[in-house]
Amino acid sequence: MSAITPYDWAIIAFVIGVTFLCVFMLTVPLLLGGKAWGRAKQEQFESGVVSAGGARIRLSAKFYLVAIFFVVFDLEALYLYAWATSVREVGWIGFIAAAVFILVLLIGLIYEMSTGALNWAPHDRRKAAGIKPKLGSPNMDIAAITKFNSIEELVQDPTGKIPAQSAIKTSQNDQTEIAQQQLKE
């Protein structure tokens, strides 16, 4: 049998360290986290906005186009970074390969711009159609646009169908149910 080398000890220490870190990260939140449960706590919540509607909405294909552009140019940056770190080792052949790579991507970008794939804002479409923007009329009343009749308008979604503050209403309903149960007892 051969002896364990320092390289083997490093791998063993790494595996033990990663295992300990994973176990630590999974158990400590269970020990320190809150234990309260409720309907309002189980509701989906993201970035300070209570969700309204389902997750299955139809998006324009242009959103996917932007995502593909991001992936393409993100990969370009990745390959160019790898090339930049080894520029001395690859020499002129690597430089020519990187130049061809950049040239192909530049031709693709010019083609996308010529087809209008990057102009998907309403302003760009109006400009391409020759429509001048209407900036406002002299008799526009800002107070009439921004007024509201009651506090319920602030609580409801503009469509009037989905409560925008359903978490607050749910917690109020929970408090009401608790108070009613205490009265019954």
Secondary structure, DSSP 8 states (H G I E B T S, - for coil): -----HHHHHHHHHHHHHHHHHHHHHHHHHHHS-----TTTTS-EETTEE--S-S-----HHHHHHHHHHHHHHHHHHHHHHHHHTHHHHHHHHHHHHHHHHHHHHHHHHHHHHHTTT--SHHHHHHHHT-------TT--HHHHH--SSTHHHHB-TTSSSBTTHHHHHHHHHHHHHHHHHHH-
